[in-house]
Amino acid sequence: MAESEGRALIIVDVQNDFCEGGSLAVTGGAEIAQLVSEHVVRHAADYDHVVATADWHIDPGPHFSDTPDYVDSWPVHCVADSEGADFHPHLATALHHVEAVFRKGEHAAAYSGFEGHSDDGEGSSLAAWLRDHHVGQVEVVGIATDHCVRATALDAQREGFDTTVLLDLTAGVARPTTDAALHEMDEAGIRLLGTPTVAS
């Protein structure tokens, strides 16, 4: 992708249900929403494009469970058109810079933003959208470090994008899974900067 020199920021799943008070809250989620907004305002000129991803579940099958194992099944969260699926209010300032939102998981788990499609009527995949906009480098931020941030970053790298995760702008669910995710991303050649917020 040498001819694609553009740089994009991917904001992953900074939604109400993943922040304090939500059905699948990640400790520090609301603070990450605020920090991401501040980062976007401060560094808007550094990016050619800013996009966001969002869980948008209709009937994701066994991804939802009344007795979740928190590995493959989870409490009901980010149901399409619900308040829980809305972006967190602290992200509002950043959203002014977001050009496209990629919704994922209508009928499947879909951890990676690259499994989603744009909500602009075109239905573009994230990879296709980035290529159409001549993006070669991506930086990934959001929630959660050990799940959707991890999956999105790994797919970005697999798709040929030069990928960096700004860990200071991510929150992880748990220390063991976050540490495993950091190792996996590092092994995949993803650049990792900073330290994620993780509950002790």
mmCIF file of the C-alpha atoms, coordinates in Angstrom:
data_MODEL
# 
_entry.id   MODEL 
# 
loop_
_atom_site.group_PDB 
_atom_site.id 
_atom_site.type_symbol 
_atom_site.label_atom_id 
_atom_site.label_alt_id 
_atom_site.label_comp_id 
_atom_site.label_asym_id 
_atom_site.label_entity_id 
_atom_site.label_seq_id 
_atom_site.pdbx_PDB_ins_code 
_atom_site.Cartn_x 
_atom_site.Cartn_y 
_atom_site.Cartn_z 
_atom_site.occupancy 
_atom_site.B_iso_or_equiv 
_atom_site.pdbx_formal_charge 
_atom_site.auth_seq_id 
_atom_site.auth_comp_id 
_atom_site.auth_asym_id 
_atom_site.auth_atom_id 
_atom_site.pdbx_PDB_model_num 
ATOM 1   C CA . MET A 1 1   ? 0.000   0.000   0.000  1.00 0.00 ? 1   MET A CA 1 
ATOM 2   C CA . ALA A 1 2   ? 2.952   2.305   -0.645 1.00 0.00 ? 2   ALA A CA 1 
ATOM 3   C CA . GLU A 1 3   ? 0.759   4.596   -2.754 1.00 0.00 ? 3   GLU A CA 1 
ATOM 4   C CA . SER A 1 4   ? -1.638  5.018   0.181  1.00 0.00 ? 4   SER A CA 1 
ATOM 5   C CA . GLU A 1 5   ? -0.087  7.455   2.603  1.00 0.00 ? 5   GLU A CA 1 
ATOM 6   C CA . GLY A 1 6   ? -3.207  8.742   4.355  1.00 0.00 ? 6   GLY A CA 1 
ATOM 7   C CA . ARG A 1 7   ? -3.593  8.362   8.097  1.00 0.00 ? 7   ARG A CA 1 
ATOM 8   C CA . ALA A 1 8   ? -6.845  7.476   9.852  1.00 0.00 ? 8   ALA A CA 1 
ATOM 9   C CA . LEU A 1 9   ? -7.974  7.209   13.448 1.00 0.00 ? 9   LEU A CA 1 
ATOM 10  C CA . ILE A 1 10  ? -10.359 4.337   14.228 1.00 0.00 ? 10  ILE A CA 1 
ATOM 11  C CA . ILE A 1 11  ? -12.456 4.885   17.380 1.00 0.00 ? 11  ILE A CA 1 
ATOM 12  C CA . VAL A 1 12  ? -13.704 1.499   18.553 1.00 0.00 ? 12  VAL A CA 1 
ATOM 13  C CA . ASP A 1 13  ? -17.040 1.000   20.347 1.00 0.00 ? 13  ASP A CA 1 
ATOM 14  C CA . VAL A 1 14  ? -17.071 3.960   22.753 1.00 0.00 ? 14  VAL A CA 1 
ATOM 15  C CA . GLN A 1 15  ? -20.728 3.269   23.544 1.00 0.00 ? 15  GLN A CA 1 
ATOM 16  C CA . ASN A 1 16  ? -22.879 3.710   26.631 1.00 0.00 ? 16  ASN A CA 1 
ATOM 17  C CA . ASP A 1 17  ? -23.172 0.008   27.422 1.00 0.00 ? 17  ASP A CA 1 
ATOM 18  C CA . PHE A 1 18  ? -19.371 -0.301  27.576 1.00 0.00 ? 18  PHE A CA 1 
ATOM 19  C CA . CYS A 1 19  ? -18.994 2.628   29.968 1.00 0.00 ? 19  CYS A CA 1 
ATOM 20  C CA . GLU A 1 20  ? -19.902 2.996   33.621 1.00 0.00 ? 20  GLU A CA 1 
ATOM 21  C CA . GLY A 1 21  ? -23.643 2.500   34.092 1.00 0.00 ? 21  GLY A CA 1 
ATOM 22  C CA . GLY A 1 22  ? -23.949 0.331   30.991 1.00 0.00 ? 22  GLY A CA 1 
ATOM 23  C CA . SER A 1 23  ? -24.921 -3.325  30.832 1.00 0.00 ? 23  SER A CA 1 
ATOM 24  C CA . LEU A 1 24  ? -21.363 -4.433  30.029 1.00 0.00 ? 24  LEU A CA 1 
ATOM 25  C CA . ALA A 1 25  ? -19.390 -1.628  31.626 1.00 0.00 ? 25  ALA A CA 1 
ATOM 26  C CA . VAL A 1 26  ? -15.606 -1.516  31.370 1.00 0.00 ? 26  VAL A CA 1 
ATOM 27  C CA . THR A 1 27  ? -13.867 0.302   34.211 1.00 0.00 ? 27  THR A CA 1 
ATOM 28  C CA . GLY A 1 28  ? -12.561 3.616   32.914 1.00 0.00 ? 28  GLY A CA 1 
ATOM 29  C CA . GLY A 1 29  ? -14.795 3.609   29.841 1.00 0.00 ? 29  GLY A CA 1 
ATOM 30  C CA . ALA A 1 30  ? -16.253 7.065   30.428 1.00 0.00 ? 30  ALA A CA 1 
ATOM 31  C CA . GLU A 1 31  ? -12.805 8.499   31.063 1.00 0.00 ? 31  GLU A CA 1 
ATOM 32  C CA . ILE A 1 32  ? -11.541 6.941   27.841 1.00 0.00 ? 32  ILE A CA 1 
ATOM 33  C CA . ALA A 1 33  ? -14.467 8.554   25.985 1.00 0.00 ? 33  ALA A CA 1 
ATOM 34  C CA . GLN A 1 34  ? -13.352 11.936  27.336 1.00 0.00 ? 34  GLN A CA 1 
ATOM 35  C CA . LEU A 1 35  ? -9.682  11.318  26.571 1.00 0.00 ? 35  LEU A CA 1 
ATOM 36  C CA . VAL A 1 36  ? -10.473 10.214  23.017 1.00 0.00 ? 36  VAL A CA 1 
ATOM 37  C CA . SER A 1 37  ? -12.476 13.397  22.455 1.00 0.00 ? 37  SER A CA 1 
ATOM 38  C CA . GLU A 1 38  ? -9.625  15.520  23.771 1.00 0.00 ? 38  GLU A CA 1 
ATOM 39  C CA . HIS A 1 39  ? -7.161  13.646  21.572 1.00 0.00 ? 39  HIS A CA 1 
ATOM 40  C CA . VAL A 1 40  ? -9.267  14.155  18.459 1.00 0.00 ? 40  VAL A CA 1 
ATOM 41  C CA . VAL A 1 41  ? -9.649  17.876  19.109 1.00 0.00 ? 41  VAL A CA 1 
ATOM 42  C CA . ARG A 1 42  ? -5.941  18.272  19.844 1.00 0.00 ? 42  ARG A CA 1 
ATOM 43  C CA . HIS A 1 43  ? -4.730  16.158  16.918 1.00 0.00 ? 43  HIS A CA 1 
ATOM 44  C CA . ALA A 1 44  ? -7.460  16.546  14.276 1.00 0.00 ? 44  ALA A CA 1 
ATOM 45  C CA . ALA A 1 45  ? -4.972  18.061  11.834 1.00 0.00 ? 45  ALA A CA 1 
ATOM 46  C CA . ASP A 1 46  ? -2.740  14.979  12.183 1.00 0.00 ? 46  ASP A CA 1 
ATOM 47  C CA . TYR A 1 47  ? -5.360  12.697  10.624 1.00 0.00 ? 47  TYR A CA 1 
ATOM 48  C CA . ASP A 1 48  ? -6.699  12.629  7.101  1.00 0.00 ? 48  ASP A CA 1 
ATOM 49  C CA . HIS A 1 49  ? -9.786  10.757  8.311  1.00 0.00 ? 49  HIS A CA 1 
ATOM 50  C CA . VAL A 1 50  ? -11.523 9.795   11.559 1.00 0.00 ? 50  VAL A CA 1 
ATOM 51  C CA . VAL A 1 51  ? -13.982 6.887   11.663 1.00 0.00 ? 51  VAL A CA 1 
ATOM 52  C CA . ALA A 1 52  ? -15.770 4.992   14.419 1.00 0.00 ? 52  ALA A CA 1 
ATOM 53  C CA . THR A 1 53  ? -17.111 1.494   14.953 1.00 0.00 ? 53  THR A CA 1 
ATOM 54  C CA . ALA A 1 54  ? -20.164 0.443   16.957 1.00 0.00 ? 54  ALA A CA 1 
ATOM 55  C CA . ASP A 1 55  ? -21.746 -2.762  18.178 1.00 0.00 ? 55  ASP A CA 1 
ATOM 56  C CA . TRP A 1 56  ? -25.261 -2.818  16.727 1.00 0.00 ? 56  TRP A CA 1 
ATOM 57  C CA . HIS A 1 57  ? -26.875 -6.071  17.825 1.00 0.00 ? 57  HIS A CA 1 
ATOM 58  C CA . ILE A 1 58  ? -30.273 -7.263  16.616 1.00 0.00 ? 58  ILE A CA 1 
ATOM 59  C CA . ASP A 1 59  ? -30.102 -11.006 17.206 1.00 0.00 ? 59  ASP A CA 1 
ATOM 60  C CA . PRO A 1 60  ? -26.482 -12.094 17.644 1.00 0.00 ? 60  PRO A CA 1 
ATOM 61  C CA . GLY A 1 61  ? -27.432 -15.617 18.728 1.00 0.00 ? 61  GLY A CA 1 
ATOM 62  C CA . PRO A 1 62  ? -25.278 -17.193 21.460 1.00 0.00 ? 62  PRO A CA 1 
ATOM 63  C CA . HIS A 1 63  ? -23.257 -13.977 21.786 1.00 0.00 ? 63  HIS A CA 1 
ATOM 64  C CA . PHE A 1 64  ? -26.020 -12.946 24.240 1.00 0.00 ? 64  PHE A CA 1 
ATOM 65  C CA . SER A 1 65  ? -26.694 -15.102 27.291 1.00 0.00 ? 65  SER A CA 1 
ATOM 66  C CA . ASP A 1 66  ? -28.575 -14.927 30.581 1.00 0.00 ? 66  ASP A CA 1 
ATOM 67  C CA . THR A 1 67  ? -25.652 -16.897 32.037 1.00 0.00 ? 67  THR A CA 1 
ATOM 68  C CA . PRO A 1 68  ? -22.671 -15.400 30.177 1.00 0.00 ? 68  PRO A CA 1 
ATOM 69  C CA . ASP A 1 69  ? -19.197 -16.901 30.400 1.00 0.00 ? 69  ASP A CA 1 
ATOM 70  C CA . TYR A 1 70  ? -17.568 -13.538 29.492 1.00 0.00 ? 70  TYR A CA 1 
ATOM 71  C CA . VAL A 1 71  ? -15.454 -15.340 26.893 1.00 0.00 ? 71  VAL A CA 1 
ATOM 72  C CA . ASP A 1 72  ? -17.856 -16.269 24.097 1.00 0.00 ? 72  ASP A CA 1 
ATOM 73  C CA . SER A 1 73  ? -21.140 -15.083 25.612 1.00 0.00 ? 73  SER A CA 1 
ATOM 74  C CA . TRP A 1 74  ? -22.075 -11.794 27.243 1.00 0.00 ? 74  TRP A CA 1 
ATOM 75  C CA . PRO A 1 75  ? -25.011 -9.974  28.852 1.00 0.00 ? 75  PRO A CA 1 
ATOM 76  C CA . VAL A 1 76  ? -27.336 -8.216  26.433 1.00 0.00 ? 76  VAL A CA 1 
ATOM 77  C CA . HIS A 1 77  ? -25.622 -5.021  25.236 1.00 0.00 ? 77  HIS A CA 1 
ATOM 78  C CA . CYS A 1 78  ? -25.642 -2.431  22.457 1.00 0.00 ? 78  CYS A CA 1 
ATOM 79  C CA . VAL A 1 79  ? -28.999 -3.481  21.047 1.00 0.00 ? 79  VAL A CA 1 
ATOM 80  C CA . ALA A 1 80  ? -29.695 -1.646  17.787 1.00 0.00 ? 80  ALA A CA 1 
ATOM 81  C CA . ASP A 1 81  ? -31.435 1.704   18.289 1.00 0.00 ? 81  ASP A CA 1 
ATOM 82  C CA . SER A 1 82  ? -31.140 1.497   22.087 1.00 0.00 ? 82  SER A CA 1 
ATOM 83  C CA . GLU A 1 83  ? -29.619 4.093   24.406 1.00 0.00 ? 83  GLU A CA 1 
ATOM 84  C CA . GLY A 1 84  ? -26.974 1.547   25.315 1.00 0.00 ? 84  GLY A CA 1 
ATOM 85  C CA . ALA A 1 85  ? -25.815 1.440   21.694 1.00 0.00 ? 85  ALA A CA 1 
ATOM 86  C CA . ASP A 1 86  ? -25.451 5.230   21.496 1.00 0.00 ? 86  ASP A CA 1 
ATOM 87  C CA . PHE A 1 87  ? -21.992 6.723   21.661 1.00 0.00 ? 87  PHE A CA 1 
ATOM 88  C CA . HIS A 1 88  ? -21.076 7.938   25.141 1.00 0.00 ? 88  HIS A CA 1 
ATOM 89  C CA . PRO A 1 89  ? -21.842 11.652  25.678 1.00 0.00 ? 89  PRO A CA 1 
ATOM 90  C CA . HIS A 1 90  ? -18.185 12.365  26.452 1.00 0.00 ? 90  HIS A CA 1 
ATOM 91  C CA . LEU A 1 91  ? -17.377 11.361  22.866 1.00 0.00 ? 91  LEU A CA 1 
ATOM 92  C CA . ALA A 1 92  ? -19.632 14.066  21.425 1.00 0.00 ? 92  ALA A CA 1 
ATOM 93  C CA . THR A 1 93  ? -16.827 16.490  20.566 1.00 0.00 ? 93  THR A CA 1 
ATOM 94  C CA . ALA A 1 94  ? -14.906 13.811  18.682 1.00 0.00 ? 94  ALA A CA 1 
ATOM 95  C CA . LEU A 1 95  ? -18.008 12.803  16.724 1.00 0.00 ? 95  LEU A CA 1 
ATOM 96  C CA . HIS A 1 96  ? -17.942 16.158  14.917 1.00 0.00 ? 96  HIS A CA 1 
ATOM 97  C CA . HIS A 1 97  ? -14.804 14.863  13.192 1.00 0.00 ? 97  HIS A CA 1 
ATOM 98  C CA . VAL A 1 98  ? -16.090 11.349  12.431 1.00 0.00 ? 98  VAL A CA 1 
ATOM 99  C CA . GLU A 1 99  ? -16.731 10.827  8.726  1.00 0.00 ? 99  GLU A CA 1 
ATOM 100 C CA . ALA A 1 100 ? -18.230 7.339   8.855  1.00 0.00 ? 100 ALA A CA 1 
ATOM 101 C CA . VAL A 1 101 ? -19.554 4.878   11.441 1.00 0.00 ? 101 VAL A CA 1 
ATOM 102 C CA . PHE A 1 102 ? -19.185 1.148   10.860 1.00 0.00 ? 102 PHE A CA 1 
ATOM 103 C CA . ARG A 1 103 ? -21.887 -0.873  12.631 1.00 0.00 ? 103 ARG A CA 1 
ATOM 104 C CA . LYS A 1 104 ? -21.249 -4.529  13.356 1.00 0.00 ? 104 LYS A CA 1 
ATOM 105 C CA . GLY A 1 105 ? -22.788 -7.581  14.921 1.00 0.00 ? 105 GLY A CA 1 
ATOM 106 C CA . GLU A 1 106 ? -26.420 -7.394  13.857 1.00 0.00 ? 106 GLU A CA 1 
ATOM 107 C CA . HIS A 1 107 ? -26.650 -11.185 13.707 1.00 0.00 ? 107 HIS A CA 1 
ATOM 108 C CA . ALA A 1 108 ? -23.233 -12.336 14.948 1.00 0.00 ? 108 ALA A CA 1 
ATOM 109 C CA . ALA A 1 109 ? -20.649 -11.544 17.604 1.00 0.00 ? 109 ALA A CA 1 
ATOM 110 C CA . ALA A 1 110 ? -18.448 -9.321  15.371 1.00 0.00 ? 110 ALA A CA 1 
ATOM 111 C CA . TYR A 1 111 ? -15.659 -8.045  17.596 1.00 0.00 ? 111 TYR A CA 1 
ATOM 112 C CA . SER A 1 112 ? -13.698 -6.398  14.795 1.00 0.00 ? 112 SER A CA 1 
ATOM 113 C CA . GLY A 1 113 ? -14.696 -3.150  13.171 1.00 0.00 ? 113 GLY A CA 1 
ATOM 114 C CA . PHE A 1 114 ? -13.627 -4.772  9.902  1.00 0.00 ? 114 PHE A CA 1 
ATOM 115 C CA . GLU A 1 115 ? -16.699 -7.013  10.169 1.00 0.00 ? 115 GLU A CA 1 
ATOM 116 C CA . GLY A 1 116 ? -18.971 -3.966  10.098 1.00 0.00 ? 116 GLY A CA 1 
ATOM 117 C CA . HIS A 1 117 ? -20.441 -1.839  7.346  1.00 0.00 ? 117 HIS A CA 1 
ATOM 118 C CA . SER A 1 118 ? -20.901 1.893   7.005  1.00 0.00 ? 118 SER A CA 1 
ATOM 119 C CA . ASP A 1 119 ? -24.198 3.444   8.078  1.00 0.00 ? 119 ASP A CA 1 
ATOM 120 C CA . ASP A 1 120 ? -24.196 5.994   5.239  1.00 0.00 ? 120 ASP A CA 1 
ATOM 121 C CA . GLY A 1 121 ? -26.371 3.966   2.896  1.00 0.00 ? 121 GLY A CA 1 
ATOM 122 C CA . GLU A 1 122 ? -23.375 2.680   0.943  1.00 0.00 ? 122 GLU A CA 1 
ATOM 123 C CA . GLY A 1 123 ? -22.761 -0.257  3.276  1.00 0.00 ? 123 GLY A CA 1 
ATOM 124 C CA . SER A 1 124 ? -19.013 -0.173  2.667  1.00 0.00 ? 124 SER A CA 1 
ATOM 125 C CA . SER A 1 125 ? -16.699 -2.397  4.658  1.00 0.00 ? 125 SER A CA 1 
ATOM 126 C CA . LEU A 1 126 ? -14.117 -0.606  6.790  1.00 0.00 ? 126 LEU A CA 1 
ATOM 127 C CA . ALA A 1 127 ? -11.232 -2.003  4.728  1.00 0.00 ? 127 ALA A CA 1 
ATOM 128 C CA . ALA A 1 128 ? -12.818 -0.876  1.458  1.00 0.00 ? 128 ALA A CA 1 
ATOM 129 C CA . TRP A 1 129 ? -13.624 2.576   2.851  1.00 0.00 ? 129 TRP A CA 1 
ATOM 130 C CA . LEU A 1 130 ? -10.060 3.096   4.066  1.00 0.00 ? 130 LEU A CA 1 
ATOM 131 C CA . ARG A 1 131 ? -8.616  1.998   0.733  1.00 0.00 ? 131 ARG A CA 1 
ATOM 132 C CA . ASP A 1 132 ? -11.049 4.191   -1.207 1.00 0.00 ? 132 ASP A CA 1 
ATOM 133 C CA . HIS A 1 133 ? -9.793  7.104   0.894  1.00 0.00 ? 133 HIS A CA 1 
ATOM 134 C CA . HIS A 1 134 ? -6.134  6.210   0.249  1.00 0.00 ? 134 HIS A CA 1 
ATOM 135 C CA . VAL A 1 135 ? -5.365  5.366   3.859  1.00 0.00 ? 135 VAL A CA 1 
ATOM 136 C CA . GLY A 1 136 ? -2.175  3.434   4.556  1.00 0.00 ? 136 GLY A CA 1 
ATOM 137 C CA . GLN A 1 137 ? -1.762  4.013   8.282  1.00 0.00 ? 137 GLN A CA 1 
ATOM 138 C CA . VAL A 1 138 ? -4.306  3.587   11.066 1.00 0.00 ? 138 VAL A CA 1 
ATOM 139 C CA . GLU A 1 139 ? -4.290  4.334   14.775 1.00 0.00 ? 139 GLU A CA 1 
ATOM 140 C CA . VAL A 1 140 ? -6.778  2.444   16.927 1.00 0.00 ? 140 VAL A CA 1 
ATOM 141 C CA . VAL A 1 141 ? -8.345  3.612   20.215 1.00 0.00 ? 141 VAL A CA 1 
ATOM 142 C CA . GLY A 1 142 ? -11.439 2.722   22.265 1.00 0.00 ? 142 GLY A CA 1 
ATOM 143 C CA . ILE A 1 143 ? -13.062 -0.127  24.180 1.00 0.00 ? 143 ILE A CA 1 
ATOM 144 C CA . ALA A 1 144 ? -12.151 -2.797  25.072 1.00 0.00 ? 144 ALA A CA 1 
ATOM 145 C CA . THR A 1 145 ? -8.400  -3.304  24.704 1.00 0.00 ? 145 THR A CA 1 
ATOM 146 C CA . ASP A 1 146 ? -8.682  -7.079  25.071 1.00 0.00 ? 146 ASP A CA 1 
ATOM 147 C CA . HIS A 1 147 ? -11.686 -7.606  22.800 1.00 0.00 ? 147 HIS A CA 1 
ATOM 148 C CA . CYS A 1 148 ? -12.869 -5.214  20.078 1.00 0.00 ? 148 CYS A CA 1 
ATOM 149 C CA . VAL A 1 149 ? -9.752  -3.006  20.020 1.00 0.00 ? 149 VAL A CA 1 
ATOM 150 C CA . ARG A 1 150 ? -7.595  -6.139  19.779 1.00 0.00 ? 150 ARG A CA 1 
ATOM 151 C CA . ALA A 1 151 ? -9.727  -7.686  17.010 1.00 0.00 ? 151 ALA A CA 1 
ATOM 152 C CA . THR A 1 152 ? -9.915  -4.441  15.019 1.00 0.00 ? 152 THR A CA 1 
ATOM 153 C CA . ALA A 1 153 ? -6.163  -3.829  15.248 1.00 0.00 ? 153 ALA A CA 1 
ATOM 154 C CA . LEU A 1 154 ? -5.321  -7.402  14.232 1.00 0.00 ? 154 LEU A CA 1 
ATOM 155 C CA . ASP A 1 155 ? -7.635  -7.192  11.219 1.00 0.00 ? 155 ASP A CA 1 
ATOM 156 C CA . ALA A 1 156 ? -6.195  -3.803  10.245 1.00 0.00 ? 156 ALA A CA 1 
ATOM 157 C CA . GLN A 1 157 ? -2.718  -5.307  10.243 1.00 0.00 ? 157 GLN A CA 1 
ATOM 158 C CA . ARG A 1 158 ? -3.903  -8.361  8.275  1.00 0.00 ? 158 ARG A CA 1 
ATOM 159 C CA . GLU A 1 159 ? -5.521  -6.066  5.716  1.00 0.00 ? 159 GLU A CA 1 
ATOM 160 C CA . GLY A 1 160 ? -2.146  -4.434  5.111  1.00 0.00 ? 160 GLY A CA 1 
ATOM 161 C CA . PHE A 1 161 ? -2.532  -1.201  7.050  1.00 0.00 ? 161 PHE A CA 1 
ATOM 162 C CA . ASP A 1 162 ? 0.390   0.078   9.120  1.00 0.00 ? 162 ASP A CA 1 
ATOM 163 C CA . THR A 1 163 ? -1.297  -0.252  12.510 1.00 0.00 ? 163 THR A CA 1 
ATOM 164 C CA . THR A 1 164 ? -0.700  1.467   15.838 1.00 0.00 ? 164 THR A CA 1 
ATOM 165 C CA . VAL A 1 165 ? -2.775  1.122   19.012 1.00 0.00 ? 165 VAL A CA 1 
ATOM 166 C CA . LEU A 1 166 ? -2.737  4.157   21.305 1.00 0.00 ? 166 LEU A CA 1 
ATOM 167 C CA . LEU A 1 167 ? -3.113  2.186   24.525 1.00 0.00 ? 167 LEU A CA 1 
ATOM 168 C CA . ASP A 1 168 ? -3.481  5.274   26.718 1.00 0.00 ? 168 ASP A CA 1 
ATOM 169 C CA . LEU A 1 169 ? -6.797  5.773   24.899 1.00 0.00 ? 169 LEU A CA 1 
ATOM 170 C CA . THR A 1 170 ? -8.090  2.240   25.553 1.00 0.00 ? 170 THR A CA 1 
ATOM 171 C CA . ALA A 1 171 ? -9.675  0.422   28.495 1.00 0.00 ? 171 ALA A CA 1 
ATOM 172 C CA . GLY A 1 172 ? -9.393  -3.317  29.056 1.00 0.00 ? 172 GLY A CA 1 
ATOM 173 C CA . VAL A 1 173 ? -11.863 -5.647  30.758 1.00 0.00 ? 173 VAL A CA 1 
ATOM 174 C CA . ALA A 1 174 ? -9.381  -7.689  32.793 1.00 0.00 ? 174 ALA A CA 1 
ATOM 175 C CA . ARG A 1 175 ? -5.635  -7.914  33.333 1.00 0.00 ? 175 ARG A CA 1 
ATOM 176 C CA . PRO A 1 176 ? -5.049  -11.500 32.065 1.00 0.00 ? 176 PRO A CA 1 
ATOM 177 C CA . THR A 1 177 ? -6.978  -11.029 28.818 1.00 0.00 ? 177 THR A CA 1 
ATOM 178 C CA . THR A 1 178 ? -5.484  -7.574  28.281 1.00 0.00 ? 178 THR A CA 1 
ATOM 179 C CA . ASP A 1 179 ? -1.945  -8.876  28.764 1.00 0.00 ? 179 ASP A CA 1 
ATOM 180 C CA . ALA A 1 180 ? -2.687  -11.714 26.324 1.00 0.00 ? 180 ALA A CA 1 
ATOM 181 C CA . ALA A 1 181 ? -4.081  -9.236  23.795 1.00 0.00 ? 181 ALA A CA 1 
ATOM 182 C CA . LEU A 1 182 ? -1.018  -7.005  24.078 1.00 0.00 ? 182 LEU A CA 1 
ATOM 183 C CA . HIS A 1 183 ? 1.240   -9.996  23.456 1.00 0.00 ? 183 HIS A CA 1 
ATOM 184 C CA . GLU A 1 184 ? -0.826  -11.119 20.455 1.00 0.00 ? 184 GLU A CA 1 
ATOM 185 C CA . MET A 1 185 ? -0.834  -7.636  18.899 1.00 0.00 ? 185 MET A CA 1 
ATOM 186 C CA . ASP A 1 186 ? 2.898   -7.228  19.496 1.00 0.00 ? 186 ASP A CA 1 
ATOM 187 C CA . GLU A 1 187 ? 3.584   -10.609 17.887 1.00 0.00 ? 187 GLU A CA 1 
ATOM 188 C CA . ALA A 1 188 ? 1.504   -9.520  14.869 1.00 0.00 ? 188 ALA A CA 1 
ATOM 189 C CA . GLY A 1 189 ? 3.770   -6.516  14.357 1.00 0.00 ? 189 GLY A CA 1 
ATOM 190 C CA . ILE A 1 190 ? 1.325   -3.895  15.615 1.00 0.00 ? 190 ILE A CA 1 
ATOM 191 C CA . ARG A 1 191 ? 2.911   -0.817  17.172 1.00 0.00 ? 191 ARG A CA 1 
ATOM 192 C CA . LEU A 1 192 ? 1.774   -0.388  20.789 1.00 0.00 ? 192 LEU A CA 1 
ATOM 193 C CA . LEU A 1 193 ? 2.130   2.989   22.467 1.00 0.00 ? 193 LEU A CA 1 
ATOM 194 C CA . GLY A 1 194 ? 1.248   3.783   26.089 1.00 0.00 ? 194 GLY A CA 1 
ATOM 195 C CA . THR A 1 195 ? -0.553  1.760   28.738 1.00 0.00 ? 195 THR A CA 1 
ATOM 196 C CA . PRO A 1 196 ? -4.225  0.709   28.785 1.00 0.00 ? 196 PRO A CA 1 
ATOM 197 C CA . THR A 1 197 ? -6.590  1.388   31.652 1.00 0.00 ? 197 THR A CA 1 
ATOM 198 C CA . VAL A 1 198 ? -7.360  -1.965  33.296 1.00 0.00 ? 198 VAL A CA 1 
ATOM 199 C CA . ALA A 1 199 ? -9.199  -2.683  36.542 1.00 0.00 ? 199 ALA A CA 1 
ATOM 200 C CA . SER A 1 200 ? -6.922  -4.292  39.113 1.00 0.00 ? 200 SER A CA 1 
# 
